[in-house]
Amino acid sequence: MKTPTTITALTVAPLDIPLLSPFGIAGGAQEVARNLLVTIELADGTCGYGEAAPLPPFNGETQASSMAALEAVRSALEGADVREWRPIAALLRAQIPAAGSARCALETAILDALTKRVQLPLYVFFGGAGQRLETDMTITTGSVAEAQQAAQAIRARGIQTLKVKLGSGTLELDLQRIVAIHAVAPTAPLILDGNGGMCATTTLELLEQLAAREITPVLLEQPVPGDDWAGMQRLAQHGTVPVAADESASSSTNVLRLAREGAAHVINIKLMKAGVVEALDIAAIARAAGLRLMIGGMVEALLAMTMSAHVAAGLGGFEFVDLDTPMFLAENPFAGGFQQNGPHLDLSHITGGHGVIPL
């Protein structure tokens, strides 16, 4: 039976956004964010919006594969009731298990519509723990000079914490880049992110070299491949810096394994990995296991980043916040969203849903 909260239409459109400069990680670089905009319409006319941000170097998802996944579940979604958002998420997980960004976009749109129609901000829906966050900013892969220039530019924005991408070259290059960054930002907390492009032995050597120079990162994020459980465990148990799992933490099942094996101290939650609902489950497991929380993303525009901010602020307890990719985009195809002042992201003005609409 059709109710006011029944989904009557699903629209999917490409969302291609050029970057100011290539966004490089260990697995490759991206010059254009080839994302998708998902719109659902309810029987009462309410529209909800979601963004899919597949990142091929991260997990192989593409704009085309995400589009195909969304079309595959169209018939199951049209006629569904957004009040049953968890059963819908379970259905999506069963039907398109490998399409995390597509599931994220749909679940974002569903929750946006559900809460917008009753004028409830999503950060309140998720728990209301807070309204504001403080983000870091990323220094992508590149030369020593580029790293140093990026560090200076980021600090000029008033952003304190620097996240440094590693693993695209040699150990010596990574070391030189970190030393150069530290030279121009000696008080900046440093997060080192290998994106799975290193091995445990090389990572430990890098940490030793940094320690000899009195440089101590605050976090070491996914230095080894996502399926290198032994490497993660070795670094977590024998390294000198807290270890965050990113590629290894792709599902609630994997996070449970990380906790059991003592293979991480921090879990980087990204809604694009497996959807919003799975992210909520991952956060619950991590907290129960005593693991610390980080929120991050792929190469996402304002819509997806704002959704992640709602999750992190609403749940609370996220020590590390990496919601910076809108600053790398040459265009903003949206209105609304969080208000940003330097590193500070503010959701307090949003009155319903995630507060983002396409232009």
N, C-alpha and C positions, 0 to 999 in steps of 0.2 A: 504493500500500500504506500502510495506517495505521501510524504510529509513535507513540511517546509524545509527540512534539512536533507532531503533526498538530492543526490547529485544528478543533474539533468543534462549536463554537457561537460566534456573534457576537451580542451584545446592545447595543442603543443606547437611551439614555434621556435625556430633557431634563435639563439642569442649570441651573436658573434661580437666580441668586444676586443679591440686592439689593446695591447699593453704598451706602456711608455717605453719599456725595454724588455728584452727576453727574460723570462722568469726561469732561472736555471736551477735544477736539482741534480743529484747524482745520476738519475736515470735519463736526463735529457732536459731540453729547454722548450718553453712555450712562448710564442710571440703573439698569439691571439687566443683569448679564452673562448673556446667553442662550446658554449653552454646551451641550455634550453630553458625557455619560459613555459611553465605549465599553469593553466588556468582552469579551475573548476567553477561551475555555476550551480547554485542550489535552486530548488523549486521556488523559494521565496525571492529569488533575484540576487542573493548575496554571492559575490565572487571571492574566491580564495586564490592566492598566487604562490607558486613555488618555483625554485630554480634548481636545475640539475647542472652540476659542474664536474663532468668526467675529466679525469687527468690521466691520459694514456701512459706517461712515464711512471705513474704511481701504481696503477693496478690494471692497466690495459683497457679500461672503459673509454669509449669514444662517444662523440655526439651521435653518430649513426647508430651505434649499439644501444645507446640510451633511448633514442627515438623508437627503435624497434621494440624495446622492452615496454615502453609506454603504450604503444599500439597493441601489444600483446595482451594487456590487461584492460583495455578500454571497455570491452563488453562487461567485464566483471565490476568495473567501477560505476558505470552509468546505471543508475537505479539504486546504488548503495546509499546508506544513511551515514552522514559524517559523525553522528553521535556514537556510532559503533567504530570509532577510530582504531582501537586496538585489534578487533577482529579483522578490519580491513588491512591493517599492517601485517597481520599473520598471513592473510591471503596473498599479499604482495610478496612476502618472503618465500612462500611456497611456490609461487608461479614464476617469479623473476629473481631467484636467489643471488645471481651474480651481478645484478644491476643496482648497486647501492645508491648511485646518484639519482637514478630514476625513482627509486622508492623514496628517497629523501625529498625530491621535488613534490611527489604526490602527497606524502604525509604532511609536508609543510603547507601545501595548499589546503588540505583537508582541515588541519588545525587552525589555519588562518581564518577560513570561512566559519568554522564552528565557534570560535571565540569572538570574531569580529561582529557577528550578528547579535551578540549579547553584550557588546562593548566591554570585553574583558581582555586586557593586555596579556600576551602569551607569557611574559615573565611572571605574572601573577598566577596564571594557569599552571605553570611548572613548579610553583611553590612559594613565590614571592619573597625569596630570601634577600634579594637585593635588586637594585635598578641600574647600577653602574659597574663598569669594569675598566681595567687598565691594560692595554695591549702592548706587546713588543712590536718590533718591525724587523723584517728579514733582510739579510745581506745575501743575495743569491750567489751561485757559483760564478767564478771569473778570476781576473788577475789580482795581484796584490794591490796595485794602484786603484783598481775599481773597488775593491773591498774597503780600502781606506777612505776613498771619496764617499762611498755609500754610508760608512759609519759617521762621518762628519755631517752629512746631509740629514741623517736620521736624528742625530743628537740636536741638530739645529731646529728640528720640529718639536723638541721638548720630550721626545720619547727616550726612556731610560734604558730599557732592556733590548739588547741586540741579539738576534737569532742568526747564526752563521751557518750557511749551507756548506757541507764538506763532501769529500768522496768523489769528486769529478776528475781529480788529477792525482798527483803524488802526495805522499805524506809530507814531503818537504814543502810543497806548495801550500797545503792546508796549514802547516805550521807557520809559514811566512805570512799568510793572510791573517791568521789570528793574532800574531805578534804585531802586525801593522795596525790592525783594528784596535788592539789594546793600547798602542802608543798614542792614538788620538782620542781614545775614550777609556782612560785607565780606570775609571770608577764604574763603568757600565757593566751590569750583570750580563754574562754571556751564556747563551744557550747554543750548543753545538749540535747540528742536525746532519747525520750522515745519510739519511734516506736509504739505508740498506746498502750503501756502496762501499763499505769497508769490511775488514775482518777483525776479530777480537784482538789478535796479536798486534796488528797495526794500531788499533785504537788505544790499547794500553801503552804502546810506545809513544803515541801522540800525547797522552795524558802525562806521561813521565817527562817528556820534553817541555810541556807547558809548566809543570810543577817546578822544574829547574829554573824557569824564568819567572816564577812566583805568579803564574796566571792560573786561577782556579775557576773553571766554568761552574755555573749554578746548576746546569743540567746537561746531560748527554742523551740526545734523542736518536733512537733507532740507528746506531752505527752499522749494524750488520743486517744481512737480508732477513726479511720477515719470517722465513722458515728456519732460520738458524737459532733454534732454541738453546742449544748448548752454548753458543756464542753470547746470547743475551744473558744466560744464567752466569756465565763466567764473568762478564763485565759487571753485572749487578752484585755479585758476591765478592769479587776480588778487585774491582775498580775503586777509584777514589772519589768518584762523582756520581750523584744519583742518576739512574738510567730510566729514560722514558721509552715506552713501547708505542710505536705508531703503526707501521705496517704489520707488526706482529699482533696488534690489538684490533684486528679487523672484525671481530665478532665477540659476542658475550662468551661463547665457548672458549675462544682463544684467551680472553682475559682471565677466565677461571683457571686455565692452564698456566698462564703467566704467574698468577698468584700462588698456585700450588707448588710450582717449581722454583719460586723465588727468583724469577727472571726479569723483574722490573720493580722499580719503586714508584713510578708515575705512569698513568695511562693517558695517552693523548686521544681524546674523543673527537672524532670528526663525523658530523652528521652524514656526509657524503659516502662514508664507508659502507653503511648498512641501513641508513634511514634514521629518522628521529626516534622512533620507538625503541629500536635496538640500542641507540645511544643512551636512552634513559635506563635501559636494563644494564648496560655496561657500567654506567655511573653507579648504580645500586650495588653491583657485584664488587666494583673497585672499592667503594666505601666500606662494605662489609669485610673486605679482605685487608683493610688498612692501607690501601694504595692511594697515593695522592692523585689529584686530578688536573688535567690540562685540557683546554679547548683549542682546537685548530681548524683548519679547513684546506681545501684544494685551492685552485685559482678561481675564487668566487667573487661575484659582484655584491652590491650592497644588500640585495634581498637575502641571499643565503647567509652572508656574514651576520646580518641582523638576527636571523633565526637562531644562529649559534649563540649570539649574545643573549637572547631570551633564555635559552636553555641554561647557559652558564650562570647568568645572574639569578634566574628563578630558582635553580637548584642550590646555588651557593657552594662555597668551598673549593672553587677552582683557583689553585695557586698560580698557575701559569696560563696566560691568555695570549693567543697568537691569531688575532683576527685582523690581519693587516692588508690582505690582498686588494681591497678596493683602492688603496693608495697606489697600487701598481698599474691601475687601469687608466687608459687615455680618455674613456668616456664613462658616464654614469647614466644608464638607461632607466633609472628609477627615481621616484620622489619618496620622501619620508625616510624611515629607517632610523638607526641610532644617530644621535648628534655627537660629533667628534670634536674634541678640543685637545690637540696634541695626542697624548696616549689615552686620553679619557673618553670612554664610550658611554653615552647616557641614554637610557630607555624611558626615563621617567615621564616624558611628554606623550608617550604612546597611549591611546585610549582604548584600542581594541585590536585584536589579532597581532600580527608582527609589525604592522604600521608601514608597510612598503607597498607602493603601487607602481606599475609600469607607466612610463611616459608615453 
